[in-house]
Amino acid sequence: MVLLIRFLAVLSALLSILACSRSTISSLFVAKSESEVDMLNLVEAPPGHLNGTFVVSSIDEGGTKKNDEIHNVTGSVYQDNVSLQIDNGILEHPTNIVGKFDGKTLSLTFGNNVVTFYRMSQKEYQNDLSVLENNGHNRQQVRMVESNIKSKLDDLKRLNDDLLSFVKWGNERIQHVNNVRAWYANRLAAYQNCLDTIRPFAVRRIDSSAWPLCAFNIRGDNYDRKEMVKQIANMREEVRERETILNREINTIPEKQANILHLKEAACALHEHKLPSKQEVDAYMNELSLEFENSQPLTEFMTILPKLHRAIDDDLEISMNGETKLSAISCELDGMYKSQLYNVNLKRGGLGIIIKEITPEYAASCLAPMTKGALIWDVVMDSPAEKGGIEKCDVIKSFDGKPVENIVTFLPLLEAMKPKVPVTVQAIRSGKLVTVEVAKP
């Protein structure tokens, strides 16, 4: 009995010595990185048996706080060997984890990686969580700054694209000078050829209704000529407007580069907790200068501007000279035409009109219907017909209450008019039937 009591005493002392050979593992153990804080809260009770929780706190790449992962932990410890079982596992790592405990640190093997957890107080752990939160804020600020940098760089790249677009458009505009020159040359040739053709008709006092159609085409060509002059004038304004906008953007390049550099410094300070060196700043500014200030689009833009201005000036000069010559021919032809109207057509009722039979060609030219009646091909300015309301391209359907089938039935009605006696005229105009009154002088 005495021997048994002595054995138990020795065993108890031995166990005490073994227990004192390491400190108890009950504590908080924390492993941390810039984006994650892992905490093991272990309790050793009874000796050799472990229970607790494993909490993973982390932020994503954008700095947003993720929901904490909380796992229950059980395990055992023998001397410095630790074995843990974590419920549900930890991401891709196995559930069973082994490691070493040296009294201050707990080194656990996760797959092929060994992670060291440091023993610390609750206050120290909370401080690490605060640091993690600050890291999240910094990441969000870095992302915002980097987004601003990208936006400003995109603005500069967009400017390069706009410059290239302007250069392409400018080259097309320069080539267009030849088109303008050809347009006026072709019209001058057509006008002169028509004038040479019409002169014999006018000299022989042939009724203008028998003149070639080119005479009437020239009289209706004013719209196209005005449109060409207008197009050239608009082109000059467009060049000025686009040039002004691009120059304004070019003038902002130094300011944008300075803003980009400032943002770059801010990003470095937030991300690396230090400002970039002077060498890094100089290298970055040189990169920006090479990319934008000395870029090919900017060089081509500055090169093409004087060429484009000369091309627009050439267009205007060609247009002015061409319009002067075309107007002279048109006026001469118009004078012949009006002379024939007064000398020949005023005799037809004295109304001052040119009458045509309705043919597909004349109807198409006037956008008039192919129907019975007589076509008013032209009206003399200030004539009785114009004052009474008759217009060019009217299709006369009745005159003085009598139907008009064609030009043959219309001419006798004109000759039968009495001076100063109003006559009711019905005509189709733009698809509608209109009624007017005319009187012979």
Residue pairs with C-beta under 8 A, 6 or more apart in sequence:
19 47
21 79
22 79
22 80
22 101
22 103
23 103
24 44
24 47
25 42
25 44
25 50
25 77
25 82
25 101
25 106
26 42
26 43
26 44
26 45
27 42
27 119
27 120
28 39
28 40
28 41
28 119
28 120
28 121
28 122
28 125
29 39
29 40
29 41
29 42
29 105
29 106
29 117
29 118
29 119
29 120
30 37
30 38
30 39
30 40
30 117
30 118
30 120
30 124
30 125
30 128
31 37
31 38
31 115
31 116
31 117
31 118
32 38
32 128
32 131
32 132
34 135
35 58
35 59
35 60
35 132
35 135
36 56
36 57
36 58
36 59
36 132
37 56
37 57
37 58
37 125
37 128
37 129
37 132
38 54
38 55
38 56
38 57
38 115
38 117
39 54
39 55
39 57
39 125
40 52
40 53
40 54
40 73
40 106
40 117
41 52
41 53
41 54
41 55
42 50
42 51
42 52
42 73
42 75
43 50
43 51
43 52
44 50
44 77
45 51
48 76
48 77
48 78
49 75
49 76
50 73
50 74
50 75
50 76
50 77
50 82
50 84
51 73
51 74
52 72
52 73
53 70
53 71
53 72
53 73
54 70
54 71
54 72
54 73
54 86
54 90
55 68
55 69
55 70
55 71
56 68
56 69
56 70
56 90
57 65
57 66
57 68
57 129
57 132
58 65
58 66
58 132
59 65
59 66
59 132
59 135
59 136
59 139
60 66
61 139
62 139
62 140
62 143
63 135
63 136
63 137
63 138
63 139
63 140
63 141
63 142
63 143
64 136
64 140
65 133
65 136
69 90
71 86
71 87
71 88
71 90
72 86
72 87
73 84
73 85
73 86
73 87
74 84
74 85
75 82
75 83
75 84
75 85
76 82
76 83
77 83
77 101
80 100
80 101
80 102
81 98
81 99
81 100
81 101
82 98
82 99
82 100
82 101
82 106
82 108
83 96
83 97
83 98
84 96
84 97
84 98
84 99
84 108
85 95
85 96
85 97
86 95
86 97
87 95
88 95
89 95
90 110
92 111
93 110
93 111
94 111
97 108
97 109
97 110
98 108
98 109
99 106
99 107
99 108
99 109
99 114
100 106
100 107
101 107
103 119
104 118
104 119
105 116
105 117
105 118
105 119
106 116
106 117
106 119
107 114
107 115
107 116
107 117
108 114
108 115
108 117
109 115
120 128
138 270
138 271
141 270
142 267
142 270
142 271
145 263
145 266
145 267
145 270
146 267
148 263
149 260
149 263
149 264
149 267
152 256
152 259
152 260
152 263
153 260
155 256
156 253
156 256
156 291
156 292
159 246
159 249
159 250
159 253
159 292
160 292
160 295
160 297
160 298
161 297
162 246
162 249
163 246
163 295
163 297
163 298
163 300
163 301
164 297
164 300
166 242
166 243
166 246
166 301
166 304
167 297
167 300
167 301
167 304
169 242
170 239
170 304
170 305
170 307
170 308
171 304
173 235
173 239
173 308
173 311
173 312
174 304
174 307
174 308
174 311
176 311
176 315
177 311
177 314
177 315
177 318
180 228
180 232
180 314
180 315
180 318
180 319
181 318
183 228
183 322
184 318
184 319
184 321
184 322
184 323
184 326
185 322
187 221
187 225
187 322
187 326
188 322
188 325
188 326
188 329
190 214
191 218
191 325
191 326
191 329
191 330
191 333
192 329
193 214
194 212
194 214
194 215
194 217
194 218
194 333
195 329
195 332
195 333
197 212
197 214
198 211
198 212
198 214
198 215
198 333
198 336
199 336
201 208
201 210
201 211
201 212
202 336
202 339
202 340
205 340
205 343
205 344
206 340
207 340
207 344
207 345
208 215
208 337
208 340
208 341
208 344
208 345
208 354
209 345
209 354
209 355
209 356
209 377
211 337
211 340
213 361
213 365
215 333
215 337
216 365
216 377
216 378
218 329
218 330
218 333
219 330
219 333
219 334
219 337
221 330
222 330
225 323
225 326
228 319
229 319
229 323
232 312
232 315
232 316
232 319
233 316
235 312
235 315
236 312
236 315
236 316
239 308
239 309
239 312
243 305
246 301
250 298
253 292
253 293
257 285
257 288
257 289
257 292
260 288
261 281
261 284
261 285
261 288
264 276
264 284
265 275
265 276
265 281
268 274
268 275
268 276
269 275
276 284
292 298
338 380
338 381
341 352
341 354
341 378
341 380
342 352
342 380
345 352
345 353
345 354
345 355
345 380
346 352
346 380
346 383
348 355
348 411
348 414
348 415
349 414
349 415
349 417
349 440
350 384
350 417
350 440
350 441
351 383
351 384
351 385
351 388
351 390
351 414
351 417
351 438
351 440
352 379
352 380
352 383
352 384
352 385
352 386
353 376
353 377
353 378
353 379
353 380
353 383
353 385
353 390
354 376
354 377
354 378
354 379
355 374
355 375
355 376
355 377
355 407
355 410
355 411
356 362
356 374
356 375
356 376
356 377
356 407
357 374
357 375
357 406
357 407
358 368
358 370
358 371
358 372
358 373
358 374
358 375
358 395
358 406
360 370
362 368
362 375
362 377
363 369
363 370
363 375
366 375
366 377
366 392
366 393
367 393
368 375
368 393
368 395
368 428
369 395
369 428
369 431
371 395
371 428
372 397
372 403
372 404
372 405
372 406
373 395
373 396
373 397
373 404
373 405
373 406
373 427
373 428
374 395
374 396
374 404
374 406
374 407
374 409
374 410
375 393
375 394
375 395
375 396
376 385
376 390
376 391
376 392
376 393
376 394
376 395
376 396
376 427
377 392
377 393
378 392
379 385
379 386
379 390
379 391
379 392
380 386
384 438
384 439
384 440
384 441
385 438
387 438
388 425
388 436
388 437
388 438
388 439
389 434
389 436
389 437
389 438
390 425
390 427
390 436
390 438
391 429
393 429
394 427
394 428
394 429
394 434
395 427
395 428
395 429
396 404
396 410
396 425
396 426
396 427
397 403
397 404
397 426
397 427
397 428
397 433
398 404
398 424
398 425
398 426
399 410
399 413
399 414
399 423
399 425
399 426
400 413
400 416
400 417
400 423
400 424
400 425
401 424
402 413
403 409
404 410
404 413
417 423
417 440
418 440
419 439
419 440
419 441
420 439
420 440
420 441
421 439
421 440
422 437
422 438
422 439
423 437
423 438
423 439
424 435
424 436
424 437
425 435
425 436
425 437
425 438
426 433
426 434
426 435
427 433
427 434
427 436
428 434
